[in-house]
Amino acid sequence: MMSRHLPAEWEPQTAILLTWPHAQGDWGTQLDAVEHTLLQACLHISKHQSLIIACLDVAHRQTLQQKLNTSGIPTSAYQLYIAPSNDSWARDHSLISIYSNQQRVLLDFQFNGWGNKYPATCDNQISLQLHQQGAFTENGIDSPLQSKDFILEGGSIDSDGCGTLLTTRECLLAPTRNAGWTQAAIEAYLKKTLGVQRILWLEHGGIAGDDTDSHIDMLARFCNAHTIAYSICEDPQDSHYQPLQQMHEELTQFRQSNGEAYQLIPLPLPQALYNQEGQRLPASYANFLIINTAVLLPVYGDPADKIAHQRLSLAFPERKIIDIHCRALIEQYGSLHCMAMQLPCGKEV
């Protein structure tokens, strides 16, 4: 009988996947600052695992190689491939890895620009193009890629590695994703395809400026099988206060598979940040990225940065918490976790 397992993000990883931003994208005058942020993240990641990076074209690849080398990242730590992109949010257009009979299988779901909000034709082809170029070959073994007709973004789900999935109704039930699918049908499909046994659906919660229809990776994240870190607003005058309080109440009602309540670690919101048009930007500490032996925490130059760092240290006592300044990233309505996708080891450890 075939056994399927959706690993947690903290399980051993081979690489982090990135789609590098370029001048033909939407970053505009923020491009240099965004690249600086990513280079800082890459420097830390390269000390723990490899980087697999999709580049726009040959010229883009050559320029990026120079930037990586200048940043002190050894050439042995990264692989650069050409795969044209619309945008840079690899978490959502990348493949999702599972284990089938302890071997890695790559699931290539459809990506439609968060419900047809943005062009996504190129982004939807990146995983296949990387696979065709051998990006996911490990120890001479090429992980099989399975294309799926279902629309699913990596940032919309979070796994505890023990058969439980955390998600939001607002995103997965959005009619612009998989029109006509009921919650029951989606749940049955995800259980079969990902090998999970339980799905915890959040009804409430949302971060202003998040244009993904409430991705879970902005709201609440598993830190281990019995701990969830989540965004909380402590200012009753803030528009986030009520929906995040309601989300908190939901989280207190969730139970582990053994019937026990989850340990909950609140992550405060930083003070409101706005773009030049006056739109609030989605600054969230829940958008952290777990890598081998460390956690990269997005920070925003706010007093709450230190509080989030301290609280996340409690959730990950065995890992180093590394602050990455991500003010530039949120200009395009995402943060650090949204930019990256982990590739677990080719064989289940």
Residue frames relative to the residue before (quaternion, step in Angstrom):
aa qw qx qy qz dx dy dz
M 1.0000 0.0000 0.0000 0.0000 0.00 0.00 0.00
M 0.4380 -0.7125 0.4829 0.2594 3.58 -0.84 0.98
S 0.1808 -0.7831 0.5904 0.0740 3.56 -0.87 1.03
R 0.1018 -0.8025 0.5872 0.0309 3.58 -0.81 1.03
H 0.0314 -0.7945 0.6056 -0.0326 3.55 -1.05 0.84
L 0.2129 -0.7487 0.6164 0.1192 3.57 -0.86 1.03
P 0.3003 -0.7980 0.4872 0.1886 3.61 -0.25 1.20
A 0.4921 -0.6024 0.5356 0.3288 3.51 -1.30 0.44
E 0.6345 -0.5554 0.3766 0.3836 3.57 -1.20 0.48
W 0.6742 0.5102 -0.3059 0.4377 3.60 1.10 -0.58
E 0.4949 0.6360 -0.4503 0.3843 3.61 1.22 0.00
P 0.6945 -0.5100 0.2921 0.4150 3.64 -1.14 0.60
Q 0.1740 -0.8019 0.5701 0.0412 3.54 -0.92 1.02
T 0.3944 -0.6836 0.5631 0.2450 3.53 -1.25 0.57
A 0.8175 -0.0598 0.1200 0.5601 3.56 0.86 -0.97
I 0.3130 -0.6605 0.6349 0.2504 3.48 -1.48 0.08
L 0.2756 -0.7611 0.5696 0.1426 3.57 -0.92 0.98
L 0.0189 -0.7820 0.6228 -0.0181 3.54 -1.01 0.93
T 0.1924 -0.7109 0.6564 0.1634 3.54 -1.25 0.51
W 0.3078 -0.8184 0.4526 0.1750 3.55 -0.19 1.29
P 0.4770 -0.6793 0.4778 0.2877 3.61 -0.90 0.89
H 0.0842 -0.7976 0.5972 0.0150 3.56 -1.17 0.60
A 0.6974 -0.5168 0.3200 0.3797 3.54 -1.31 0.37
Q 0.6425 0.5224 -0.3312 0.4524 3.60 1.18 -0.38
G 0.5761 0.5878 -0.3727 0.4287 3.58 1.29 -0.04
D 0.7089 -0.4955 0.3369 0.3722 3.55 -1.30 -0.35
W 0.4719 0.7301 -0.4213 0.2585 3.60 1.21 -0.05
G 0.1956 -0.8244 0.5143 0.1327 3.59 1.12 -0.53
T 0.8430 -0.1221 0.1108 0.5120 3.56 -0.90 -0.96
Q 0.6045 0.5697 -0.3547 0.4291 3.61 1.25 -0.19
L 0.4308 0.7522 -0.4413 0.2321 3.59 1.24 -0.29
D 0.6676 0.5018 -0.3179 0.4488 3.61 0.82 -0.91
A 0.6720 0.4945 -0.2989 0.4632 3.58 0.92 -0.89
V 0.6370 0.5219 -0.3233 0.4661 3.58 1.04 -0.77
E 0.6550 0.4993 -0.3155 0.4714 3.58 0.94 -0.84
H 0.6158 0.5390 -0.3469 0.4581 3.59 1.01 -0.74
T 0.6445 0.5171 -0.3144 0.4672 3.59 0.96 -0.87
L 0.6935 0.4785 -0.2838 0.4577 3.57 0.85 -0.95
L 0.6296 0.5284 -0.3404 0.4567 3.59 1.01 -0.71
Q 0.6240 0.5177 -0.3361 0.4792 3.58 1.05 -0.71
A 0.6543 0.4989 -0.3115 0.4752 3.58 0.95 -0.84
C 0.6535 0.5264 -0.3110 0.4462 3.59 0.95 -0.89
L 0.6111 0.5568 -0.3520 0.4389 3.57 1.02 -0.76
H 0.6900 0.4563 -0.2802 0.4870 3.58 0.93 -0.85
I 0.6452 0.5268 -0.3259 0.4472 3.58 0.93 -0.87
S 0.6592 0.5510 -0.3109 0.4064 3.58 0.92 -0.92
K 0.6156 0.5443 -0.3458 0.4529 3.59 1.21 -0.34
H 0.7510 0.3846 -0.1872 0.5030 3.57 1.26 -0.35
Q 0.7970 -0.0653 0.0913 0.5935 3.60 1.13 -0.60
S 0.6463 -0.5422 0.3833 0.3760 3.54 -1.34 0.06
L 0.3059 -0.7030 0.6086 0.2042 3.51 -1.42 0.22
I 0.0938 -0.7489 0.6538 0.0544 3.56 -1.01 0.88
I 0.0212 -0.8472 0.5266 -0.0676 3.56 -0.39 1.26
A 0.2847 -0.7427 0.5874 0.1497 3.55 -0.92 1.00
C 0.1392 -0.7941 0.5907 0.0351 3.57 -0.84 1.07
L 0.6223 -0.5850 0.3829 0.3520 3.55 -1.20 0.59
D 0.7786 -0.1517 0.1649 0.5861 3.57 0.85 -1.04
V 0.7597 -0.3768 0.2556 0.4643 3.59 -1.29 -0.06
A 0.6649 0.5043 -0.3113 0.4546 3.58 0.88 -0.90
H 0.6372 0.5232 -0.3151 0.4701 3.57 1.01 -0.84
R 0.6487 0.5192 -0.3135 0.4597 3.58 0.98 -0.83
Q 0.6607 0.5057 -0.3135 0.4577 3.59 0.92 -0.85
T 0.6590 0.5042 -0.3047 0.4675 3.57 0.95 -0.87
L 0.6628 0.5055 -0.3074 0.4590 3.57 0.94 -0.87
Q 0.6204 0.5435 -0.3528 0.4418 3.59 0.97 -0.77
Q 0.6403 0.5161 -0.3205 0.4700 3.57 1.01 -0.79
K 0.6665 0.5042 -0.3045 0.4571 3.59 0.94 -0.87
L 0.6442 0.5159 -0.3212 0.4645 3.57 0.98 -0.81
N 0.6722 0.4958 -0.2975 0.4624 3.56 0.91 -0.92
T 0.6524 0.5154 -0.3095 0.4615 3.58 0.97 -0.86
S 0.6707 0.4989 -0.2876 0.4674 3.57 1.15 -0.63
G 0.5710 -0.6305 0.3652 0.3784 3.57 1.27 0.04
I 0.4895 0.6440 -0.4392 0.3908 3.57 1.23 0.39
P 0.3864 -0.7532 0.4760 0.2381 3.63 -0.48 1.12
T 0.5829 -0.6073 0.4133 0.3472 3.57 -1.06 0.73
S 0.6084 0.5685 -0.3507 0.4286 3.60 1.15 -0.53
A 0.6594 0.5450 -0.2965 0.4245 3.58 1.24 -0.40
Y 0.7960 0.2538 -0.1422 0.5308 3.61 1.17 -0.20
Q 0.1740 -0.7307 0.6494 0.1187 3.49 -1.38 0.46
L 0.1681 -0.7966 0.5773 0.0627 3.56 -0.82 1.04
Y 0.0421 -0.7957 0.6039 -0.0193 3.55 -0.88 1.01
I 0.4047 -0.6907 0.5402 0.2595 3.55 -1.21 0.48
A 0.2328 0.7255 -0.6125 0.2104 3.54 -0.69 1.19
P 0.3472 -0.7788 0.4791 0.2082 3.62 -0.13 1.25
S 0.1237 -0.8129 0.5688 0.0169 3.55 -1.04 0.85
N 0.4336 -0.6488 0.5571 0.2841 3.53 -1.31 0.44
D 0.8075 0.0407 0.0605 0.5854 3.53 0.98 -0.95
S 0.5597 -0.6622 0.4228 0.2635 3.57 -1.31 0.04
W 0.5353 0.6785 -0.3849 0.3239 3.60 1.23 -0.07
A 0.1618 -0.8558 0.4874 0.0613 3.53 0.41 1.32
R 0.5439 0.6257 -0.4054 0.3851 3.61 1.07 -0.58
D 0.7781 0.3961 -0.1851 0.4510 3.56 0.91 -0.90
H 0.7520 0.3525 -0.2399 0.5028 3.61 1.05 -0.52
S 0.5514 0.6196 -0.3997 0.3903 3.60 1.24 -0.11
L 0.6402 -0.5090 0.4197 0.3936 3.51 -1.38 0.21
I 0.2972 -0.6989 0.6160 0.2090 3.54 -1.33 0.34
S 0.2659 -0.8021 0.5220 0.1160 3.57 -0.68 1.13
I 0.0267 -0.7533 0.6565 0.0272 3.53 -1.10 0.80
Y 0.3657 -0.6645 0.5801 0.2970 3.54 -1.34 0.02
S 0.0689 -0.7568 0.6496 0.0246 3.52 -1.01 0.94
N 0.8082 -0.1057 -0.0013 0.5793 3.55 -0.45 1.25
Q 0.7017 -0.5218 0.2146 0.4351 3.52 1.01 1.09
Q 0.6215 0.4981 -0.3575 0.4877 3.61 1.25 0.16
R 0.5124 -0.6654 0.4501 0.3035 3.58 -1.01 0.83
V 0.0495 -0.7584 0.6498 0.0045 3.52 -1.03 0.95
L 0.2868 -0.7760 0.5464 0.1309 3.57 -0.90 0.98
L 0.1617 -0.7942 0.5822 0.0642 3.56 -0.65 1.13
D 0.1497 -0.8008 0.5786 0.0397 3.55 -0.62 1.20
F 0.1127 -0.8092 0.5763 0.0188 3.55 -0.05 1.34
Q 0.5700 -0.5816 0.4520 0.3641 3.55 -1.28 0.28
F 0.1292 -0.7656 0.6269 0.0650 3.55 -1.16 0.72
N 0.0492 -0.8353 0.5474 -0.0126 3.59 -0.64 1.10
G 0.6468 -0.5624 0.3241 0.4004 3.57 1.03 0.80
W 0.6397 -0.5642 0.3133 0.4175 3.56 0.96 0.99
G 0.7635 -0.3509 0.1906 0.5076 3.54 0.80 1.03
N 0.6465 -0.5658 0.3018 0.4133 3.57 1.01 0.92
K 0.3387 0.7388 -0.5119 0.2782 3.59 1.06 0.71
Y 0.8054 0.1201 -0.0108 0.5803 3.58 1.09 -0.78
P 0.6180 -0.5271 0.4122 0.4127 3.61 -1.20 0.40
A 0.0164 0.8344 -0.5478 0.0584 3.59 -0.90 0.88
T 0.3343 0.7811 -0.4847 0.2078 3.60 1.23 0.14
C 0.6832 0.4657 -0.2873 0.4836 3.59 0.92 -0.88
D 0.6455 0.5374 -0.3251 0.4347 3.58 0.88 -0.94
N 0.6637 0.5318 -0.3022 0.4306 3.57 1.01 -0.81
Q 0.6946 0.4608 -0.2670 0.4836 3.61 1.26 -0.31
I 0.4652 0.7315 -0.4280 0.2555 3.60 1.22 -0.33
S 0.6723 0.5110 -0.3200 0.4296 3.61 0.78 -0.94
L 0.6542 0.5030 -0.3108 0.4716 3.58 0.94 -0.87
Q 0.6651 0.5025 -0.3113 0.4563 3.60 0.91 -0.85
L 0.6417 0.5058 -0.3269 0.4749 3.59 0.98 -0.76
H 0.6467 0.5198 -0.3180 0.4587 3.57 0.97 -0.84
Q 0.6604 0.5132 -0.3076 0.4537 3.58 0.95 -0.85
Q 0.6933 0.4515 -0.2648 0.4953 3.59 1.19 -0.56
G 0.5652 -0.6509 0.3635 0.3532 3.59 1.26 0.18
A 0.3060 0.7980 -0.4810 0.1954 3.58 1.20 0.36
F 0.7643 0.3779 -0.1905 0.4866 3.58 1.10 -0.63
T 0.3919 0.6922 -0.4957 0.3487 3.56 1.20 0.54
E 0.0064 0.8069 -0.5870 0.0652 3.56 -0.77 1.06
N 0.8334 -0.0323 -0.0366 0.5505 3.57 -0.72 1.13
G 0.7162 -0.4707 0.2359 0.4581 3.53 1.03 0.89
I 0.6436 0.4984 -0.3179 0.4862 3.58 1.28 0.00
D 0.2494 -0.7747 0.5682 0.1215 3.55 -0.79 1.08
S 0.3656 -0.7435 0.5143 0.2214 3.59 -0.52 1.14
P 0.4482 -0.6962 0.4824 0.2860 3.62 -0.81 0.91
L 0.2373 -0.7509 0.6018 0.1330 3.55 -1.15 0.72
Q 0.1239 -0.7841 0.6066 0.0438 3.55 -0.88 1.00
S 0.2744 -0.7626 0.5657 0.1524 3.58 -0.69 1.10
K 0.1479 -0.7927 0.5898 0.0435 3.55 -0.96 0.97
D 0.4443 -0.6973 0.4998 0.2580 3.57 -1.08 0.75
F 0.5684 0.6211 -0.3587 0.4032 3.57 1.26 -0.38
I 0.3628 -0.7133 0.5556 0.2255 3.60 -1.03 0.81
L 0.1959 0.7713 -0.5789 0.1778 3.58 -0.69 1.13
E 0.1917 -0.7789 0.5920 0.0783 3.56 -0.90 1.01
G 0.5665 -0.6462 0.3988 0.3201 3.56 -0.93 0.91
G 0.6731 0.5147 -0.2985 0.4391 3.57 1.06 -0.70
S 0.6178 0.5783 -0.3368 0.4128 3.57 1.27 -0.20
I 0.7578 0.2855 -0.1771 0.5593 3.60 1.26 -0.17
D 0.0692 -0.7718 0.6297 0.0551 3.55 -1.23 0.51
S 0.2197 -0.8106 0.5381 0.0709 3.56 -0.83 1.06
D 0.3337 -0.7288 0.5573 0.2165 3.56 -1.10 0.70
G 0.5083 -0.6758 0.4037 0.3494 3.59 1.28 0.03
C 0.7042 0.4258 -0.2471 0.5116 3.58 1.31 -0.08
G 0.7263 -0.4642 0.2397 0.4466 3.56 1.18 0.50
T 0.6462 0.4849 -0.3329 0.4863 3.58 1.27 0.17
L 0.1601 -0.7758 0.6077 0.0559 3.54 -0.99 0.95
L 0.1880 -0.7635 0.6107 0.0939 3.57 -1.05 0.86
T 0.1461 0.7946 -0.5728 0.1386 3.59 -0.81 0.98
T 0.4156 -0.6819 0.5362 0.2735 3.57 -1.35 -0.09
R 0.5227 -0.6308 0.4748 0.3216 3.54 -1.09 0.71
E 0.6194 0.5887 -0.3578 0.3766 3.57 0.93 -0.87
C 0.7197 0.4248 -0.2579 0.4849 3.58 0.95 -0.82
L 0.7559 0.4243 -0.2515 0.4305 3.58 0.53 -1.11
L 0.7205 0.4049 -0.2528 0.5030 3.59 1.14 -0.50
A 0.3694 0.7363 -0.4925 0.2808 3.60 1.25 0.14
P 0.4666 -0.7086 0.4489 0.2805 3.63 -0.75 0.97
T 0.6243 0.5385 -0.3415 0.4513 3.59 1.23 -0.31
R 0.6056 0.5225 -0.3687 0.4736 3.61 1.26 0.03
N 0.8003 -0.1090 0.1387 0.5730 3.58 0.15 -1.29
A 0.1847 -0.8409 0.5021 0.0812 3.54 0.42 1.31
G 0.7981 0.2995 -0.2322 0.4685 3.53 -0.99 0.89
W 0.5887 0.5623 -0.3733 0.4449 3.57 1.26 -0.21
T 0.3213 -0.7300 0.5716 0.1926 3.56 -0.90 0.92
Q 0.6609 -0.4819 0.3733 0.4377 3.56 -1.25 0.24
A 0.6451 0.5275 -0.3243 0.4477 3.59 0.96 -0.82
A 0.6618 0.5028 -0.3071 0.4635 3.58 0.98 -0.84
I 0.6481 0.5068 -0.3149 0.4732 3.58 0.98 -0.85
E 0.6497 0.5195 -0.3215 0.4524 3.56 0.93 -0.86
A 0.6598 0.5028 -0.3101 0.4644 3.59 0.91 -0.86
Y 0.6514 0.5211 -0.3123 0.4547 3.58 0.99 -0.85
L 0.6909 0.4778 -0.2897 0.4588 3.58 0.84 -0.94
K 0.6201 0.5354 -0.3473 0.4562 3.58 1.01 -0.72
K 0.6912 0.4710 -0.2782 0.4723 3.57 0.91 -0.90
T 0.7334 0.4585 -0.2449 0.4380 3.58 0.82 -1.02
L 0.7706 0.3508 -0.1782 0.5013 3.57 0.93 -0.90
G 0.4404 -0.7162 0.4475 0.3048 3.58 1.19 -0.30
V 0.4506 0.6690 -0.4739 0.3533 3.60 1.13 0.57
Q 0.3875 -0.7323 0.5170 0.2152 3.55 -1.24 0.50
R 0.7974 0.1675 -0.0614 0.5764 3.59 1.15 -0.65
I 0.1012 -0.7638 0.6325 0.0793 3.55 -1.18 0.63
L 0.2015 -0.7594 0.6120 0.0905 3.55 -0.83 1.10
W 0.1508 -0.8151 0.5584 0.0321 3.56 -0.52 1.25
L 0.2223 -0.7555 0.6025 0.1294 3.57 -0.79 1.03
E 0.3165 -0.7531 0.5550 0.1571 3.55 -0.94 0.97
H 0.7876 0.2852 -0.1146 0.5341 3.57 1.05 -0.84
G 0.5572 0.6024 -0.4637 0.3340 3.52 -1.36 0.24
G 0.2621 0.7372 -0.5914 0.1952 3.52 -1.19 0.61
I 0.2285 -0.7545 0.6028 0.1230 3.54 -1.14 0.70
A 0.4735 -0.6828 0.4753 0.2892 3.60 -0.71 1.05
G 0.7665 0.3203 -0.2648 0.4896 3.56 -0.92 0.95
D 0.5671 0.5623 -0.3890 0.4593 3.58 1.24 -0.25
D 0.1443 -0.8351 0.5289 0.0448 3.57 -0.44 1.22
T 0.4961 0.6693 -0.4142 0.3666 3.57 1.21 0.50
D 0.4653 -0.6549 0.4445 0.3964 3.60 1.29 -0.04
S 0.7160 -0.5036 0.2428 0.4181 3.55 0.81 1.14
H 0.0041 -0.7917 0.6073 -0.0669 3.54 0.40 1.23
I 0.5458 -0.6451 0.4350 0.3111 3.54 -1.01 0.86
D 0.6635 0.5376 -0.3313 0.4011 3.62 1.02 -0.66
M 0.6045 0.4819 -0.3770 0.5101 3.57 1.29 0.24
L 0.7436 0.4584 -0.1836 0.4508 3.55 1.25 -0.48
A 0.8048 -0.1251 0.1620 0.5571 3.58 0.63 -1.12
R 0.0501 -0.8206 0.5678 -0.0415 3.54 -0.90 1.02
F 0.4537 -0.6308 0.5525 0.3018 3.53 -1.14 0.67
C 0.1884 -0.7554 0.6177 0.1114 3.56 -1.07 0.83
N 0.7175 -0.1175 0.0317 0.6859 3.51 1.37 -0.43
A 0.7520 -0.4328 0.2445 0.4329 3.57 -1.24 0.07
H 0.7778 0.3102 -0.1840 0.5147 3.61 1.17 -0.33
T 0.7009 0.4281 -0.2558 0.5100 3.61 1.27 0.16
I 0.0653 -0.7763 0.6268 0.0167 3.55 -1.00 0.92
A 0.2033 -0.7321 0.6383 0.1236 3.56 -0.94 0.97
Y 0.0030 -0.8327 0.5503 -0.0620 3.57 -0.83 0.92
S 0.5312 -0.6228 0.4799 0.3157 3.55 -1.24 0.56
I 0.0099 -0.7886 0.6141 -0.0297 3.55 -0.99 0.91
C 0.2035 -0.7575 0.6078 0.1241 3.57 -1.11 0.70
E 0.1985 -0.8191 0.5334 0.0722 3.57 -0.72 1.10
D 0.6008 0.5425 -0.3557 0.4672 3.58 1.32 0.13
P 0.3534 -0.7715 0.4851 0.2111 3.64 -0.35 1.17
Q 0.6456 0.5236 -0.3217 0.4533 3.60 1.20 -0.41
D 0.5781 0.5871 -0.3682 0.4308 3.58 1.27 -0.26
S 0.5403 -0.6457 0.4346 0.3198 3.59 -0.98 0.83
H 0.6128 0.5617 -0.3492 0.4324 3.59 1.20 -0.41
Y 0.5100 0.7174 -0.4072 0.2438 3.55 1.13 -0.66
Q 0.7370 0.4369 -0.2596 0.4456 3.59 0.62 -1.07
P 0.7032 0.4566 -0.3176 0.4429 3.66 0.68 -0.91
L 0.6800 0.4695 -0.3086 0.4712 3.61 1.01 -0.69
Q 0.5915 0.5286 -0.3702 0.4833 3.59 1.15 -0.47
Q 0.6428 0.5097 -0.3178 0.4753 3.57 1.02 -0.79
M 0.6273 0.5199 -0.3316 0.4757 3.58 1.05 -0.73
H 0.6191 0.5467 -0.3344 0.4539 3.57 1.01 -0.84
E 0.6530 0.5099 -0.3156 0.4625 3.58 0.94 -0.86
E 0.6274 0.5256 -0.3349 0.4669 3.57 1.02 -0.75
L 0.6610 0.5191 -0.3094 0.4448 3.57 0.90 -0.93
T 0.6428 0.5208 -0.3322 0.4531 3.58 1.02 -0.72
Q 0.6743 0.4888 -0.2893 0.4719 3.59 1.19 -0.50
F 0.5486 0.6099 -0.4058 0.4029 3.60 1.19 -0.38
R 0.1674 -0.7833 0.5931 0.0810 3.55 -1.16 0.66
Q 0.5104 -0.6016 0.5184 0.3300 3.51 -1.22 0.59
S 0.6817 -0.4876 0.3381 0.4281 3.57 -1.24 0.22
N 0.6695 0.4807 -0.3010 0.4797 3.59 1.22 -0.43
G 0.6113 -0.5952 0.3297 0.4042 3.58 1.30 0.11
E 0.5777 0.5924 -0.3796 0.4137 3.59 1.25 -0.17
A 0.5464 -0.5978 0.4737 0.3459 3.56 -1.22 0.53
Y 0.5089 -0.6262 0.4918 0.3270 3.56 -1.25 0.42
Q 0.4296 -0.6057 0.5872 0.3222 3.52 -1.27 0.46
L 0.1526 -0.8136 0.5592 0.0461 3.58 -0.72 1.07
I 0.1133 -0.7854 0.6078 0.0320 3.55 -0.91 1.01
P 0.2522 -0.8022 0.5225 0.1411 3.62 -0.37 1.19
L 0.1530 -0.7551 0.6327 0.0782 3.53 -1.02 0.89
P 0.3713 -0.7552 0.4866 0.2346 3.63 -0.51 1.10
L 0.4495 -0.6228 0.5469 0.3332 3.54 -1.27 0.29
P 0.4550 -0.6360 0.5279 0.3314 3.60 -1.08 0.57
Q 0.6646 -0.4506 0.3813 0.4581 3.57 -1.26 0.12
A 0.6364 -0.5689 0.3634 0.3731 3.55 -1.09 0.74
L 0.1243 -0.7664 0.6289 0.0409 3.54 -1.01 0.97
Y 0.1307 -0.8091 0.5725 0.0242 3.57 -0.98 0.90
N 0.4211 -0.6633 0.5444 0.2938 3.55 -1.23 0.48
Q 0.7424 -0.4255 0.2748 0.4385 3.57 -1.29 0.04
E 0.6644 0.4855 -0.3031 0.4807 3.59 1.20 -0.44
G 0.5670 -0.6314 0.3698 0.3783 3.57 1.28 0.05
Q 0.4929 0.6502 -0.4390 0.3762 3.58 1.24 0.24
R 0.4579 -0.6815 0.4961 0.2827 3.57 -0.91 0.89
L 0.3036 -0.7708 0.5437 0.1342 3.54 -0.99 0.94
P 0.5065 -0.7079 0.4206 0.2559 3.59 -1.05 0.83
A 0.0570 0.8063 -0.5816 0.0908 3.58 0.31 1.25
S 0.1362 0.7944 -0.5731 0.1478 3.57 -0.49 1.22
Y 0.3767 -0.7150 0.5456 0.2217 3.56 -0.99 0.86
A 0.5500 0.6153 -0.3994 0.3991 3.60 1.21 -0.28
N 0.6114 0.5721 -0.3406 0.4277 3.58 1.27 -0.27
F 0.2545 0.7832 -0.5210 0.2243 3.58 1.04 0.80
L 0.3165 -0.7365 0.5753 0.1626 3.55 -1.28 0.57
I 0.2354 -0.7689 0.5818 0.1224 3.57 -0.72 1.09
I 0.0097 -0.7695 0.6384 -0.0125 3.57 -0.88 1.01
N 0.7182 -0.4154 0.3026 0.4691 3.59 -1.25 0.00
T 0.8733 -0.0089 -0.0693 0.4821 3.56 -0.77 1.19
A 0.7686 0.2695 -0.1831 0.5505 3.64 1.19 0.17
V 0.2099 -0.7264 0.6335 0.1642 3.53 -1.39 0.20
L 0.2410 -0.7537 0.5954 0.1390 3.57 -0.85 0.99
L 0.1540 -0.8148 0.5581 0.0293 3.55 -0.59 1.22
P 0.3425 -0.7264 0.5485 0.2329 3.63 -0.71 0.97
V 0.0306 -0.7844 0.6195 0.0011 3.57 -0.88 0.96
Y 0.3044 -0.8032 0.5068 0.0731 3.52 -1.20 0.67
G 0.5713 -0.6030 0.3864 0.4009 3.61 1.19 0.35
D 0.5133 0.6312 -0.3940 0.4276 3.55 1.13 0.74
P 0.6058 -0.5655 0.4008 0.3906 3.63 -1.08 0.55
A 0.6247 0.5548 -0.3402 0.4316 3.59 1.13 -0.58
D 0.4490 0.6876 -0.4564 0.3425 3.61 1.24 -0.25
K 0.6843 0.5010 -0.2823 0.4483 3.56 0.87 -1.01
I 0.6385 0.5232 -0.3265 0.4605 3.58 1.01 -0.81
A 0.6542 0.5095 -0.3101 0.4651 3.58 0.93 -0.92
H 0.6291 0.5364 -0.3292 0.4562 3.58 0.99 -0.85
Q 0.6801 0.4962 -0.2908 0.4547 3.58 0.84 -0.97
R 0.6941 0.4780 -0.2849 0.4567 3.57 0.89 -0.89
L 0.6514 0.4961 -0.3267 0.4720 3.57 1.01 -0.71
S 0.5741 0.5768 -0.3719 0.4466 3.59 1.16 -0.53
L 0.6258 0.5275 -0.3315 0.4693 3.58 1.11 -0.65
A 0.6765 0.4961 -0.2856 0.4633 3.55 1.06 -0.76
F 0.7851 0.2034 -0.0930 0.5776 3.58 1.14 -0.67
P 0.0368 -0.8574 0.5128 0.0251 3.62 0.57 1.07
E 0.6992 0.4649 -0.2713 0.4705 3.59 1.16 -0.53
R 0.7003 0.4341 -0.2614 0.5027 3.61 1.24 -0.05
K 0.4637 -0.6486 0.5274 0.2934 3.53 -1.21 0.57
I 0.2662 -0.7442 0.5912 0.1604 3.59 -0.92 0.91
I 0.0853 -0.8121 0.5771 -0.0130 3.57 -0.62 1.18
D 0.3224 -0.7599 0.5363 0.1760 3.58 -0.66 1.11
I 0.0546 -0.7630 0.6440 0.0133 3.56 -1.01 0.92
H 0.3557 -0.7481 0.5181 0.2131 3.59 -0.62 1.10
C 0.0570 -0.8538 0.5139 -0.0609 3.55 -0.48 1.29
R 0.2434 0.7923 -0.5265 0.1893 3.58 1.16 0.49
A 0.6559 0.5230 -0.3215 0.4392 3.59 0.98 -0.78
L 0.6432 0.5608 -0.3367 0.3980 3.60 0.95 -0.82
I 0.6908 0.5071 -0.3042 0.4162 3.58 0.89 -0.87
E 0.4587 0.6661 -0.4568 0.3704 3.61 1.25 -0.07
Q 0.7409 0.3033 -0.2030 0.5637 3.59 1.20 -0.48
Y 0.6405 -0.6391 0.2851 0.3162 3.53 1.16 0.86
G 0.6872 0.3638 -0.3207 0.5409 3.57 1.12 0.68
S 0.2657 -0.7531 0.5676 0.2000 3.56 -1.25 -0.03
L 0.8534 -0.2555 0.1065 0.4417 3.56 -1.29 -0.28
H 0.6768 0.4891 -0.3053 0.4578 3.59 0.79 -0.96
C 0.6199 0.5630 -0.3344 0.4323 3.58 1.07 -0.72
M 0.6803 0.5201 -0.2780 0.4352 3.58 1.15 -0.63
A 0.7906 0.3179 -0.1154 0.5104 3.59 1.16 -0.47
M 0.1043 -0.7632 0.6322 0.0833 3.55 -1.25 0.52
Q 0.3717 -0.7372 0.5199 0.2193 3.56 -0.85 0.96
L 0.2105 -0.7278 0.6375 0.1399 3.53 -1.24 0.63
P 0.2890 -0.7771 0.5288 0.1817 3.61 -0.36 1.15
C 0.6907 -0.4824 0.3378 0.4197 3.56 -1.26 0.37
G 0.6249 -0.6003 0.3648 0.3407 3.54 -1.13 0.73
K 0.7627 0.1961 -0.1250 0.6035 3.57 1.17 -0.56
E 0.5275 -0.6577 0.4360 0.3147 3.55 -0.87 0.96
V 0.3364 -0.7567 0.5327 0.1743 3.55 -0.81 1.06
